């Protein structure tokens, strides 16, 4: 079912009047270069995709974790944890820290 046009217009106007911004002190210092690197890597990702559902983690999984790690997930989790007022989201941040520690171990 489609959303009512009035609802969509209200959302658009709300965002246009109060643009969504990241906390500037936690943004990547050279954001343009960072995203250029992500886009270059993603352009060649299709040729490297393989799925091995029955074996141990291999080179592709290591590369995937390395790319995720470059995105600085701990900084993102810390920022969310410091700013959040919702206990459920705070718990998800803590779970993210624990999962990150398990993956890195």
C-alpha positions in Angstrom: 0.0 0.0 0.0 1.3 3.4 -0.9 1.8 6.1 1.7 -0.4 9.2 1.4 1.2 12.0 -0.6 0.6 14.5 2.2 2.6 12.3 4.6 5.5 12.1 2.1 5.4 15.9 1.6 5.5 16.4 5.4 8.5 14.2 5.7 10.3 15.9 2.8 9.6 19.4 4.3 10.8 18.3 7.8 14.1 17.0 6.4 14.5 20.1 4.1 14.0 22.4 7.1 16.0 20.4 9.6 18.6 18.5 7.6 20.0 15.2 9.0 23.6 15.7 10.1 26.2 13.5 11.7 28.0 14.5 14.8 30.8 16.5 13.1 33.5 15.7 15.7 33.1 12.0 14.9 33.1 12.3 11.1 36.0 10.7 9.2 38.8 13.3 8.8 39.0 12.9 5.0 35.5 11.7 4.3 35.7 12.2 0.5 38.8 10.0 0.1 37.3 7.4 2.5 34.2 7.0 0.4 36.1 7.1 -2.8 38.1 4.1 -1.5 34.9 2.3 -0.5 33.3 2.8 -3.9 36.5 1.6 -5.7 36.5 -1.6 -3.7 32.8 -2.1 -4.2 33.2 -1.8 -8.0 35.4 -4.9 -8.1 33.5 -6.8 -5.4 31.3 -8.8 -7.8 34.2 -10.6 -9.3 35.4 -11.7 -5.9 32.1 -13.0 -4.4 32.0 -16.6 -3.5 29.9 -18.4 -0.9 31.3 -21.2 1.1 28.6 -22.2 3.6 30.3 -25.3 4.9 33.9 -24.4 5.5 35.9 -22.3 7.9 36.2 -18.6 7.3 38.5 -17.9 4.4 40.2 -15.1 2.6 37.0 -13.5 1.4 35.6 -13.3 4.9 38.8 -11.8 6.2 38.6 -9.1 3.5 35.0 -8.4 4.4 35.9 -7.9 8.0 38.8 -5.7 7.1 36.6 -3.5 5.0 34.0 -3.2 7.8 36.8 -2.5 10.3 38.0 0.4 8.1 34.6 2.0 8.6 35.4 2.4 12.3 32.5 0.5 13.8 33.7 1.0 17.3 33.6 4.8 16.9 30.1 4.6 15.5 29.0 2.3 18.4 30.6 4.6 21.0 28.9 7.7 19.5 25.5 6.0 19.5 26.0 4.7 23.0 27.0 8.1 24.4 24.0 9.9 22.7 21.2 7.4 22.9 18.3 7.8 25.4 16.6 4.5 24.5 17.7 1.5 26.6 17.1 -1.0 23.8 19.5 0.9 21.5 22.0 1.2 24.3 21.9 -2.6 24.7 22.3 -3.1 21.0 25.5 -0.9 21.2 26.8 -3.0 24.0 26.1 -6.2 22.0 27.9 -4.6 19.1 31.0 -4.0 21.3 30.9 -7.6 22.5 30.4 -9.0 18.9 33.3 -6.8 17.7 35.6 -8.2 20.4 34.6 -11.8 19.5 35.3 -11.2 15.8 38.6 -9.5 16.5 39.8 -12.3 18.8 
